[in-house]
Amino acid sequence: MGHTWIKLSVLYLVIGISVGLFMSYTIQLNWAAGHAHVNVVGWLSTLGIGAVLSIYPHLAKNGLGTATFWLYHIGVPLFLFSTFFVQVNPGVAHIFTFIGGPMFLLAIILFGVNLFMNLKDADVEKYKREV
């Protein structure tokens, strides 16, 4: 499952760079918040979770891992859409923020709970021996 997260993170990286280039070419800097959120939330957060799940794949194979995946990958696009749409229609954009933002937050909380509950010292030692 870690590889899926990493592949999806590349999509966010492409979107983030594309928005950055658009802003640079057109000098429309009002999209900066959306650009930053796509790069940090979309690319870096997704890549970080993917890296952890690549090293400790058992964390993706339980209910918390599954819930994290779906909450994150539904919530983050909704939230990121709102960071752009707020420039067009703030009232409607906040609906997406209020739906996607909490889904994203809950996904991160579940990821943390999964780490604390299911990542044992033995898993870390096993990884050190394999490397």
WOQUI-V259103 format. One record per backbone hydrogen bond with DSSP energy under -0.5 kcal/mol. CO is the residue of the C=O (numbers start at 0). NH is the residue of the N-H. Records with the same first field share a line. If there is no record, write none. Layout:
BEGIN
CO->NH / NH
END
This chain:
BEGIN
0->3 / 4
1->5
2->6
3->7
4->8
5->9
6->10
7->11
8->12
9->13
10->14
11->15
12->16
13->17
14->18
15->19
16->20
17->21
18->22
19->23
20->24
21->25
22->26 / 27
26->28
27->30
28->31
30->34
31->35
32->36
33->37
34->38
35->39
36->40 / 41
37->42
38->43
39->44
40->45
41->45
42->46
43->47
44->48
45->49
46->50
47->51
48->52
49->53
50->54
51->55
55->58
56->59
57->60
61->65
62->66
63->67
64->68
65->69
66->70
67->71
68->72
69->73
70->74
71->75
73->77
74->78
75->79
76->80
77->81
78->82
79->83
80->83 / 84
81->85
83->86
84->87 / 88
88->92
89->93
91->94 / 95
92->95 / 96
93->97
94->98
95->99
96->100
98->102
99->103
100->104
101->105
102->106
103->107
104->108
105->109
106->110
107->111
108->112
109->113
110->114
111->115
112->116
113->117
114->118
117->119
119->122 / 123
120->124
121->125
122->126
123->127
124->128
125->129
126->130
END
